[in-house]
Amino acid sequence: MAKDNNERDLSATMSMDELTATIHEQIPAMPAQLAAGARFILDHPDVVVTSSMRDIAMSIGVAPATLVRLARALGFPDWSSLREIYVASYRGSPGLYARGASALVEGADEESLLGRMASTLAVDTTRLGLINDAATFDAAVRRLAEAPRIYVAAFLSCRAPGLTFTYISRLFRDGVHLSEASGSSLVTELATLNEKDVVLSINFSPYSRDSLLVAGAVKRSGAGLISLADSRVTPLSDVAEHVLLFETASPSFFPTITAATALAESLTAGMMRHLGVRATEHLTRVEESLYAADTYVAANARSPTPGIASKSSPPPTTGNNS
């Protein structure tokens, strides 16, 4: 069948970055099913390469014909032409580990719940390095490290990885604040933001209404925004300088935050490395203060006898603490 004159095969001329920008631009005007397909290929570019159109459609919950319509809406004659952009992008790369990681989950029916949880969480964390490119991660690390203040906006179940990021960061630098507010109190809290600050947002679907307040405050203040999310299309995407993805798949009834926590911890490690001697000197002072305040006890410590004060062990030679 001859191609419509209006249908140009863009696979030979469009880059991955250009395709991503086109999808972001068109998503708001797309029908719901096309938008679902667009979000999926944005968030799972490796799956576009390794899976059939039918399998991808099944994962999204749409008919295969929907992906064909999506391709045409983006200017391609068919799905294969759109897919070629992803194939070309991954060609020559070190390789995709998604298939091997997914195999940990497939065939897990005979495993215990603990085994299935462990397998799935391994996939979620392994994929952090597949769905996030190193350049974006490094840019986010630099932005956070060089900001005089970091405001951590992590609400509801995302509070746990937000607290982890805040606690670890405060060990080696100042100016890291975890939001304690919501609603109108959050508006008041965010009013202090300025263009030198950076907001670290952690969010997954369904997105907290407070994320809209964060987006508004970032726009008004000119502050930077690093978004950790389960999708490149969230209420904060339009104002985010950098978006880093995590996955929430879990055999449990509730989405897992393990990968989000791992991503938050990775950012703290990156900041420590970026800040160098300043950070290590700050960490040394904090550790000394913690031990001086008897914050820790020895592994073989027992409940103290009433009236007799217990003393903590000296700092471990490894410099690690929990």
Rosetta blueprint (number, residue, H / E / L):
1 M L
2 A L
3 K L
4 D L
5 N L
6 N L
7 E L
8 R L
9 D L
10 L H
11 S H
12 A H
13 T L
14 M L
15 S L
16 M H
17 D H
18 E H
19 L H
20 T H
21 A H
22 T H
23 I H
24 H H
25 E H
26 Q H
27 I H
28 P H
29 A H
30 M L
31 P L
32 A H
33 Q H
34 L H
35 A H
36 A H
37 G H
38 A H
39 R H
40 F H
41 I H
42 L H
43 D H
44 H L
45 P H
46 D H
47 V H
48 V H
49 V H
50 T H
51 S L
52 S L
53 M H
54 R H
55 D H
56 I H
57 A H
58 M H
59 S H
60 I H
61 G L
62 V L
63 A L
64 P H
65 A H
66 T H
67 L H
68 V H
69 R H
70 L H
71 A H
72 R H
73 A H
74 L L
75 G L
76 F L
77 P L
78 D L
79 W H
80 S H
81 S H
82 L H
83 R H
84 E H
85 I H
86 Y H
87 V H
88 A H
89 S H
90 Y H
91 R L
92 G L
93 S L
94 P L
95 G L
96 L L
97 Y L
98 A H
99 R H
100 G H
101 A H
102 S H
103 A H
104 L L
105 V L
106 E L
107 G L
108 A H
109 D H
110 E H
111 E L
112 S L
113 L H
114 L H
115 G H
116 R H
117 M H
118 A H
119 S H
120 T H
121 L H
122 A H
123 V H
124 D H
125 T H
126 T H
127 R L
128 L H
129 G H
130 L H
131 I H
132 N L
133 D L
134 A H
135 A H
136 T H
137 F H
138 D H
139 A H
140 A H
141 V H
142 R H
143 R H
144 L H
145 A H
146 E H
147 A L
148 P L
149 R L
150 I E
151 Y E
152 V E
153 A E
154 A E
155 F L
156 L H
157 S H
158 C H
159 R H
160 A H
161 P H
162 G H
163 L H
164 T H
165 F H
166 T H
167 Y H
168 I H
169 S H
170 R H
171 L H
172 F H
173 R L
174 D L
175 G L
176 V E
177 H E
178 L E
179 S L
180 E L
181 A L
182 S L
183 G H
184 S H
185 S H
186 L H
187 V H
188 T H
189 E H
190 L H
191 A L
192 T L
193 L L
194 N L
195 E L
196 K L
197 D L
198 V E
199 V E
200 L E
201 S E
202 I E
203 N E
204 F L
205 S L
206 P L
207 Y L
208 S L
209 R L
210 D H
211 S H
212 L H
213 L H
214 V H
215 A H
216 G H
217 A H
218 V H
219 K H
220 R H
221 S H
222 G L
223 A L
224 G E
225 L E
226 I E
227 S E
228 L E
229 A E
230 D L
231 S L
232 R L
233 V L
234 T L
235 P L
236 L L
237 S H
238 D H
239 V H
240 A L
241 E L
242 H E
243 V E
244 L E
245 L E
246 F L
247 E L
248 T L
249 A L
250 S L
251 P L
252 S L
253 F L
254 F L
255 P L
256 T L
257 I L
258 T H
259 A H
260 A H
261 T H
262 A H
263 L H
264 A H
265 E H
266 S H
267 L H
268 T H
269 A H
270 G H
271 M H
272 M H
273 R H
274 H H
275 L H
276 G L
277 V H
278 R H
279 A H
280 T H
281 E H
282 H H
283 L H
284 T H
285 R H
286 V H
287 E H
288 E H
289 S H
290 L H
291 Y H
292 A H
293 A L
294 D L
295 T L
296 Y L
297 V L
298 A L
299 A L
300 N L
301 A L
302 R L
303 S L
304 P L
305 T L
306 P L
307 G L
308 I L
309 A L
310 S L
311 K L
312 S L
313 S L
314 P L
315 P L
316 P L
317 T L
318 T L
319 G L
320 N L
321 N L
322 S L
